[in-house]
Amino acid sequence: MADRPRVTAIGEQTSLADRKRRAGQRLVIGFERPHVDDDLRRLVAELRPAGFVLFARNVEEPAQVLELNRELASLVDPRAPALLCVDQEGGRVQRVREPATVWPPMLTVGRAERHTAEVSRAMALELRAMGFNLNYAPVADVHSEPRNPIIGDRAFGTSPDVVARHVVAFLEAHQAEGVVACAKHFPGHGDTTVDSHLDLPVVEKEEPDLRHVELPPFEAAVRAGVGSVMASHVVYPAFDEELPAGFSRRVTRRLLREELGFGGVVFSDDLEMKAVHGRFPVERQVRLATEAGVDVLLACRTPELQLELFEALVREQEADAGFDQACIDAAARVQALRERFFTAAPAAPGLEVVGCARHRELAARVAERGAA
């Protein structure tokens, strides 16, 4: 990793060390390999991130995942335990597969009825056994556009009431087992025809339709006590004609924070997705996301971008007292999440639960009952 100029600061309200600490607590980072190398150690020592997210590229088998999560956790201050994150939705989006249980898509789980909590509990047990404590699930989007290339069978259903019911069952079971749930992709990605990994989607629906279809599952998740929410890289002109949800005060702050009353942690979606990457300068992304009420920025692969985000977070704190306070508030919400879920978390099960016969039988039974 090439040397970069160090961030410096001259403010008097708080020290540079405080600003760096808060900047790091607003980042969750990914990396390339299935192990911790010297470059990653140096990067973590500089950033001191809130946590890490693993992808299929980081996974070899469950025991290796557990050891990797343990090593990642050891790299950060134990007073601010690492968020050890994964996208383990089931179906197409399942980063740890065989010999872990391979779960059916959530659309199948939704059709099966009455099994969502059981599936979620079993999934959470396997995640805890492998060292994870936060899952970027459930998908709270409503599958309302058949041509949608990115959501589809990741959603629990095609109606807001069905999706809301299953989202609540999933998140309550997950969190009862000590895995923080994350409702995504606020305020709804189910009506897009563009994959936000590739371009910036726009949902041209009127506000009453958005409120009737997209918002109810998120409202139900907030009422049920979901620990975190992920804001989407989608533009909703009825709310904001220019900015995607994660950069929009009108969407994330006004709707999620103020109207729905969500006081937990808000994640951005991955800032390396083409919906936003290169479309907005890094400094503007940092400022817009912060003004919108996003607490934690995801940068899932590239060390150079992770450092750029970190440096921008430090500089903006130095330049603007309001931004400084927003970072104080964001770091406090992240710490409150840890205190809520990690302080009295149940003991992690052993690795023998991962892919156990009972879970495989459950997955097969649900897949059969939920077949279209």
C-alpha positions as CSV (number, residue, x, y, z in Angstrom):
1,M,0.0,0.0,0.0
2,A,1.5,3.3,-1.1
3,D,2.4,5.9,1.6
4,R,-0.2,8.7,1.9
5,P,0.1,12.0,3.6
6,R,-1.1,11.9,7.2
7,V,-4.1,13.9,8.2
8,T,-3.3,16.8,10.4
9,A,-5.6,19.1,12.4
10,I,-5.3,22.3,14.4
11,G,-8.7,22.6,16.0
12,E,-9.1,23.2,19.8
13,Q,-12.5,21.7,20.5
14,T,-11.3,18.1,20.4
15,S,-7.9,16.6,19.6
16,L,-6.8,15.0,16.4
17,A,-6.8,11.7,18.1
18,D,-10.5,12.1,19.0
19,R,-11.3,13.0,15.5
20,K,-9.4,10.0,14.1
21,R,-11.1,7.7,16.6
22,R,-14.5,9.0,15.5
23,A,-13.7,8.8,11.8
24,G,-12.7,5.1,12.2
25,Q,-15.9,4.4,14.2
26,R,-17.8,5.5,11.1
27,L,-16.2,2.9,8.8
28,V,-16.8,-0.8,8.2
29,I,-14.3,-2.2,5.7
30,G,-13.8,-5.3,3.6
31,F,-10.6,-6.7,2.2
32,E,-9.4,-9.1,-0.5
33,R,-8.0,-12.2,1.1
34,P,-9.1,-15.1,3.4
35,H,-6.5,-14.1,6.0
36,V,-5.1,-11.0,7.7
37,D,-1.9,-9.9,6.0
38,D,0.6,-7.1,7.0
39,D,-1.1,-4.5,4.7
40,L,-4.4,-5.1,6.4
41,R,-2.8,-4.9,9.9
42,R,-1.2,-1.5,9.0
43,L,-4.5,-0.2,7.5
44,V,-6.5,-1.3,10.6
45,A,-3.9,0.4,12.9
46,E,-4.4,3.6,10.9
47,L,-8.2,3.5,10.6
48,R,-9.3,1.7,13.7
49,P,-12.6,0.9,12.0
50,A,-15.9,0.1,13.7
51,G,-15.8,-3.3,12.1
52,F,-15.3,-5.6,9.1
53,V,-17.5,-7.3,6.5
54,L,-16.6,-10.7,4.9
55,F,-17.5,-11.8,1.4
56,A,-17.2,-15.1,-0.4
57,R,-13.6,-14.2,-1.3
58,N,-12.7,-14.2,2.4
59,V,-14.3,-17.6,3.1
60,E,-12.7,-21.1,2.8
61,E,-14.6,-23.1,5.5
62,P,-16.3,-22.4,8.9
63,A,-13.3,-23.0,11.1
64,Q,-11.2,-20.6,9.0
65,V,-14.0,-18.0,9.2
66,L,-14.2,-18.3,12.9
67,E,-10.4,-17.8,13.2
68,L,-10.4,-14.9,10.8
69,N,-13.2,-13.2,12.8
70,R,-11.2,-13.7,16.0
71,E,-8.1,-12.2,14.5
72,L,-10.0,-9.3,13.1
73,A,-11.6,-8.7,16.5
74,S,-8.1,-8.7,18.1
75,L,-6.9,-5.8,15.9
76,V,-9.2,-3.2,17.4
77,D,-9.8,-1.8,20.9
78,P,-11.7,-4.3,23.0
79,R,-13.6,-1.3,24.6
80,A,-15.1,-0.8,21.1
81,P,-15.6,-4.5,19.9
82,A,-15.6,-5.0,16.2
83,L,-18.8,-5.3,14.3
84,L,-18.2,-8.6,12.5
85,C,-20.5,-8.4,9.5
86,V,-21.7,-10.5,6.6
87,D,-24.5,-10.6,4.0
88,Q,-26.1,-14.0,4.9
89,E,-29.6,-13.7,3.5
90,G,-30.0,-17.1,2.1
91,G,-30.6,-17.9,-1.6
92,R,-28.3,-16.0,-4.0
93,V,-26.8,-13.8,-1.3
94,Q,-25.1,-16.2,1.1
95,R,-21.4,-15.5,1.6
96,V,-20.7,-18.7,3.7
97,R,-22.0,-21.8,1.9
98,E,-21.3,-25.5,2.1
99,P,-20.5,-27.0,4.6
100,A,-22.6,-24.4,6.3
101,T,-26.4,-24.8,5.7
102,V,-27.5,-23.4,2.3
103,W,-30.8,-21.6,3.0
104,P,-33.5,-21.2,0.4
105,P,-34.3,-17.6,-0.9
106,M,-36.4,-15.5,1.4
107,L,-39.2,-15.5,-1.2
108,T,-39.4,-19.3,-0.7
109,V,-39.3,-18.9,3.1
110,G,-42.1,-16.4,2.8
111,R,-44.2,-18.8,0.8
112,A,-43.6,-21.6,3.2
113,E,-45.2,-19.5,6.0
114,R,-44.6,-19.9,9.7
115,H,-41.0,-21.0,9.3
116,T,-39.3,-17.6,9.1
117,A,-38.4,-17.3,12.8
118,E,-37.1,-20.9,12.8
119,V,-34.9,-20.3,9.8
120,S,-33.6,-17.0,11.2
121,R,-32.8,-18.6,14.5
122,A,-30.9,-21.4,12.9
123,M,-29.0,-19.0,10.6
124,A,-28.1,-16.8,13.5
125,L,-26.7,-19.8,15.5
126,E,-24.5,-20.7,12.6
127,L,-23.3,-17.1,12.2
128,R,-22.5,-16.8,15.9
129,A,-20.6,-20.1,15.8
130,M,-18.4,-18.6,13.1
131,G,-17.8,-15.4,15.0
132,F,-20.2,-13.0,13.3
133,N,-22.3,-10.5,15.4
134,L,-24.1,-8.5,12.7
135,N,-25.9,-9.7,9.6
136,Y,-27.0,-7.4,6.7
137,A,-30.4,-9.0,6.7
138,P,-33.4,-9.1,6.4
139,V,-34.2,-7.7,3.1
140,A,-37.2,-5.5,3.8
141,D,-37.9,-4.6,0.1
142,V,-41.2,-5.5,-1.5
143,H,-40.8,-7.5,-4.7
144,S,-43.2,-5.3,-6.7
145,E,-41.3,-5.1,-10.0
146,P,-40.9,-8.5,-11.8
147,R,-38.1,-7.1,-14.0
148,N,-36.0,-6.1,-10.9
149,P,-32.5,-7.5,-11.6
150,I,-31.2,-7.3,-8.0
151,I,-34.0,-8.0,-5.5
152,G,-36.4,-10.6,-6.9
153,D,-36.4,-13.7,-4.7
154,R,-34.3,-12.0,-2.0
155,A,-37.6,-10.3,-0.8
156,F,-40.1,-12.2,1.4
157,G,-43.0,-11.4,-0.9
158,T,-44.9,-9.1,-3.3
159,S,-47.1,-7.3,-0.7
160,P,-46.0,-5.0,2.0
161,D,-48.1,-6.8,4.7
162,V,-46.5,-10.1,3.9
163,V,-43.0,-8.6,3.8
164,A,-43.5,-6.7,7.1
165,R,-44.7,-9.8,8.9
166,H,-41.7,-11.9,7.8
167,V,-39.2,-9.1,8.4
168,V,-40.3,-8.8,12.0
169,A,-40.2,-12.5,12.6
170,F,-36.7,-12.7,11.1
171,L,-35.2,-9.8,13.0
172,E,-36.7,-10.7,16.3
173,A,-35.3,-14.3,16.1
174,H,-31.9,-13.1,14.9
175,Q,-31.5,-10.6,17.7
176,A,-32.8,-13.0,20.3
177,E,-29.8,-15.2,19.3
178,G,-27.3,-12.3,19.7
179,V,-26.9,-11.3,16.0
180,V,-27.8,-7.7,15.1
181,A,-30.2,-7.5,12.2
182,C,-30.1,-4.9,9.5
183,A,-33.3,-4.0,7.5
184,K,-32.4,-3.1,4.0
185,H,-32.5,-1.2,1.5
186,F,-34.3,1.8,2.9
187,P,-36.8,3.0,1.8
188,G,-37.1,0.2,-0.7
189,H,-35.2,-1.3,-3.6
190,G,-38.0,-3.7,-4.8
191,D,-39.4,-1.5,-7.6
192,T,-36.1,-0.8,-9.5
193,T,-35.2,-2.1,-13.0
194,V,-31.5,-1.2,-12.5
195,D,-28.9,-3.0,-10.4
196,S,-27.3,-0.3,-8.1
197,H,-24.0,-2.3,-8.3
198,L,-23.9,-1.1,-12.0
199,D,-25.8,2.2,-12.1
200,L,-27.9,4.6,-10.1
201,P,-31.6,3.4,-10.1
202,V,-34.5,5.8,-10.1
203,V,-37.9,4.8,-8.7
204,E,-40.5,7.0,-10.4
205,K,-43.4,6.4,-8.0
206,E,-45.7,9.0,-6.4
207,E,-45.3,9.6,-2.7
208,P,-48.6,7.9,-1.7
209,D,-47.5,4.7,-3.5
210,L,-44.1,4.7,-1.8
211,R,-45.8,5.1,1.5
212,H,-48.3,2.4,0.8
213,V,-45.8,-0.2,-0.6
214,E,-42.2,0.5,0.2
215,L,-42.3,2.0,3.8
216,P,-44.5,-0.4,5.8
217,P,-41.9,-3.2,6.2
218,F,-39.3,-0.7,7.5
219,E,-41.9,0.9,9.8
220,A,-42.6,-2.6,11.2
221,A,-38.9,-3.3,11.6
222,V,-38.4,0.0,13.5
223,R,-41.3,-0.8,15.8
224,A,-39.9,-4.2,16.5
225,G,-36.6,-2.9,17.6
226,V,-34.3,-3.6,14.7
227,G,-30.7,-2.7,15.6
228,S,-29.7,-1.3,12.2
229,V,-30.9,-0.2,8.9
230,M,-29.1,0.1,5.5
231,A,-29.9,3.1,3.3
232,S,-30.2,2.4,-0.5
233,H,-28.3,3.8,-3.4
234,V,-31.6,4.6,-5.1
235,V,-33.2,8.0,-6.1
236,Y,-36.8,8.5,-5.2
237,P,-37.9,11.8,-7.0
238,A,-41.1,12.0,-5.0
239,F,-38.9,12.6,-2.0
240,D,-35.6,14.0,-3.5
241,E,-35.1,14.5,-7.3
242,E,-31.3,14.5,-7.1
243,L,-29.8,12.4,-4.4
244,P,-30.0,8.7,-3.6
245,A,-31.5,7.8,-0.2
246,G,-28.3,7.3,1.7
247,F,-27.2,10.9,0.7
248,S,-30.6,12.5,1.1
249,R,-31.8,14.4,4.2
250,R,-35.3,14.3,2.9
251,V,-35.3,10.5,2.7
252,T,-33.0,9.1,5.5
253,R,-33.1,11.8,8.1
254,R,-36.7,13.0,7.6
255,L,-38.4,9.7,6.9
256,L,-36.3,7.2,8.8
257,R,-34.9,9.2,11.7
258,E,-37.7,11.7,12.3
259,E,-40.9,10.2,10.9
260,L,-40.4,6.6,11.8
261,G,-38.4,7.4,14.9
262,F,-35.4,5.2,14.2
263,G,-32.6,5.9,16.7
264,G,-30.3,3.0,15.9
265,V,-27.4,2.7,13.5
266,V,-27.8,3.5,9.9
267,F,-25.4,2.0,7.4
268,S,-24.7,3.2,3.9
269,D,-24.7,0.6,1.2
270,D,-21.3,-0.2,-0.3
271,L,-19.7,3.1,-1.5
272,E,-17.8,1.1,-4.1
273,M,-21.0,0.4,-6.0
274,K,-21.3,2.2,-9.4
275,A,-24.5,3.8,-8.3
276,V,-22.4,6.3,-6.3
277,H,-18.7,5.5,-6.9
278,G,-17.2,8.1,-9.2
279,R,-20.6,9.9,-9.4
280,F,-20.0,11.9,-6.3
281,P,-16.5,13.0,-5.0
282,V,-15.5,11.3,-1.8
283,E,-15.6,14.5,0.3
284,R,-19.2,15.1,-0.9
285,Q,-20.2,11.6,-0.2
286,V,-19.0,11.9,3.3
287,R,-20.7,15.2,3.9
288,L,-24.0,14.2,2.2
289,A,-24.2,10.8,4.0
290,T,-23.5,12.5,7.4
291,E,-26.1,15.2,6.8
292,A,-28.6,12.5,5.8
293,G,-28.1,10.8,9.2
294,V,-26.0,7.8,8.1
295,D,-23.7,6.6,10.9
296,V,-21.4,4.0,9.3
297,L,-20.0,4.0,5.7
298,L,-19.3,0.7,4.0
299,A,-16.2,0.5,1.8
300,C,-16.0,-3.2,1.0
301,R,-12.8,-3.7,-0.9
302,T,-10.3,-1.0,-1.8
303,P,-7.8,0.3,0.8
304,E,-7.3,3.5,-1.1
305,L,-11.0,4.4,-0.9
306,Q,-11.1,3.4,2.7
307,L,-8.2,5.8,3.5
308,E,-9.8,8.6,1.4
309,L,-13.0,8.2,3.4
310,F,-11.2,8.2,6.7
311,E,-9.2,11.3,5.8
312,A,-12.3,13.1,4.6
313,L,-14.1,12.3,7.8
314,V,-11.2,13.8,9.8
315,R,-10.9,16.9,7.7
316,E,-14.7,17.6,7.7
317,Q,-14.7,17.4,11.5
318,E,-11.9,19.9,11.6
319,A,-13.7,22.3,9.2
320,D,-17.2,22.2,10.6
321,A,-18.4,22.1,14.2
322,G,-21.7,20.7,13.1
323,F,-20.1,17.9,11.3
324,D,-17.9,17.3,14.3
325,Q,-21.0,16.9,16.5
326,A,-22.6,14.6,13.9
327,C,-19.6,12.3,14.2
328,I,-19.8,12.4,18.0
329,D,-23.5,11.4,17.7
330,A,-22.8,8.6,15.1
331,A,-20.0,7.1,17.2
332,A,-22.3,7.2,20.2
333,R,-25.0,5.3,18.3
334,V,-22.5,2.6,17.2
335,Q,-21.3,2.2,20.8
336,A,-24.9,2.0,22.0
337,L,-25.5,-0.8,19.5
338,R,-22.6,-2.7,21.0
339,E,-23.9,-2.1,24.6
340,R,-27.4,-3.2,23.6
341,F,-26.4,-6.5,21.9
342,F,-22.9,-7.5,22.9
343,T,-22.9,-6.9,26.7
344,A,-25.2,-9.8,27.5
345,A,-25.0,-11.8,24.3
346,P,-25.7,-15.5,24.6
347,A,-22.7,-17.8,24.5
348,A,-21.7,-18.7,21.0
349,P,-22.4,-22.3,20.0
350,G,-19.7,-24.6,18.8
351,L,-18.9,-25.1,15.1
352,E,-20.7,-28.4,15.1
353,V,-24.0,-26.4,14.7
354,V,-22.8,-25.1,11.3
355,G,-24.4,-27.2,8.6
356,C,-25.8,-29.7,11.2
357,A,-28.4,-32.3,10.1
358,R,-31.2,-30.4,11.9
359,H,-30.5,-27.2,10.0
360,R,-30.1,-29.0,6.6
361,E,-33.4,-30.8,7.2
362,L,-35.1,-27.5,8.0
363,A,-33.7,-25.9,4.9
364,A,-35.0,-28.8,2.7
365,R,-38.4,-28.8,4.4
366,V,-38.8,-25.0,3.9
367,A,-37.6,-25.2,0.2
368,E,-40.2,-27.9,-0.5
369,R,-43.1,-26.2,1.2
370,G,-42.2,-22.8,-0.3
371,A,-41.8,-24.1,-3.9
372,A,-43.8,-22.0,-6.3
